[in-house]
């Protein structure tokens, strides 16, 4: 049994877990390997699929994306080696 991080939420310092200003960085597997997804709540008046990122948010969002990419890479390596260490 192992634990895999599958979602990060980047929220404002004064926000809460379900803040409309959050960015969600997730991990998904659609049968072709692990992929990283980036999404935001739909409570904003923006086009579907668009992200609104303020310059001050970027460092945390980028770090989250890089962390999830590392997790995805680890899953791919496990899959290719059959979990061998």
Backbone torsions as a table, in degrees:
resi	resn	phi	psi	omega
1	UNK	NA	139.4	176.9
2	UNK	-140.2	159.6	179.1
3	UNK	-106.5	133.2	179.4
4	UNK	-125.5	128.5	174.6
5	UNK	-70.1	123.3	-177.2
6	UNK	-119.0	-7.4	-179.6
7	UNK	-157.8	138.9	172.3
8	UNK	-122.6	144.2	175.3
9	UNK	-119.9	122.6	175.9
10	UNK	-98.8	114.9	-177.2
11	UNK	-123.9	154.7	177.4
12	UNK	-61.2	154.3	179.7
13	UNK	-55.5	-35.3	-178.9
14	UNK	-98.2	11.0	-178.1
15	UNK	-91.4	179.1	177.5
16	UNK	-122.1	174.4	-173.1
17	UNK	-56.0	-30.7	-179.2
18	UNK	-108.6	28.7	-178.7
19	UNK	-58.6	138.7	175.7
20	UNK	-69.7	-10.4	179.3
21	UNK	-96.6	10.4	-176.9
22	UNK	-84.1	158.0	171.2
23	UNK	-119.0	131.5	-178.8
24	UNK	-107.2	124.9	177.8
25	UNK	-112.6	117.1	-173.7
26	UNK	-124.6	173.0	178.3
27	UNK	-121.1	130.7	177.9
28	UNK	-136.3	159.5	178.2
29	UNK	-134.3	110.5	-178.5
30	UNK	-102.2	28.3	177.5
31	UNK	92.7	-8.8	-179.2
32	UNK	-116.5	19.9	-179.1
33	UNK	111.5	175.5	-177.2
34	UNK	-82.4	135.9	178.0
35	UNK	-128.4	153.6	176.3
36	UNK	-100.3	133.5	176.3
37	UNK	-113.4	147.1	175.8
38	UNK	-127.9	125.1	-178.7
39	UNK	-144.1	165.1	175.7
40	UNK	-135.4	154.7	178.7
41	UNK	-56.1	152.5	-177.7
42	UNK	-86.2	10.4	-179.4
43	UNK	-73.2	1.5	-178.6
44	UNK	-101.3	153.2	177.4
45	UNK	-86.8	70.6	177.8
46	UNK	-132.2	163.6	-179.9
47	UNK	-65.1	148.4	176.8
48	UNK	-55.6	133.3	177.5
49	UNK	87.1	-7.6	-179.0
50	UNK	-85.4	150.8	175.8
51	UNK	-116.3	143.3	174.1
52	UNK	-113.2	109.4	-176.9
53	UNK	-121.8	122.5	174.2
54	UNK	-82.1	150.8	-178.1
55	UNK	-55.5	-38.0	-178.6
56	UNK	-69.1	-21.9	179.7
57	UNK	-82.7	-24.2	-170.6
58	UNK	-55.6	-45.9	-178.7
59	UNK	-56.3	-42.5	-179.8
60	UNK	-69.9	-40.4	179.4
61	UNK	-65.7	-44.7	179.1
62	UNK	-60.9	-43.7	179.4
63	UNK	-62.5	-39.6	178.4
64	UNK	-64.9	-42.5	178.2
65	UNK	-62.5	-45.0	179.4
66	UNK	-62.8	-37.5	178.0
67	UNK	-64.1	-45.3	-178.7
68	UNK	-68.6	-34.8	175.5
69	UNK	-62.7	-37.7	177.4
70	UNK	-65.7	-38.6	177.0
71	UNK	-63.8	-46.2	179.7
72	UNK	-60.3	-41.8	178.7
73	UNK	-62.6	-38.9	177.9
74	UNK	-65.6	-38.4	177.8
75	UNK	-65.2	-43.7	178.8
76	UNK	-61.3	-42.7	179.4
77	UNK	-63.3	-41.8	177.0
78	UNK	-61.3	-41.2	-178.8
79	UNK	-65.3	-42.5	-178.0
80	UNK	-69.3	-31.4	-177.7
81	UNK	-99.1	1.8	-178.8
82	UNK	69.1	24.3	179.0
83	UNK	84.1	2.6	179.7
84	UNK	-67.3	143.7	179.9
85	UNK	-107.5	NA	NA
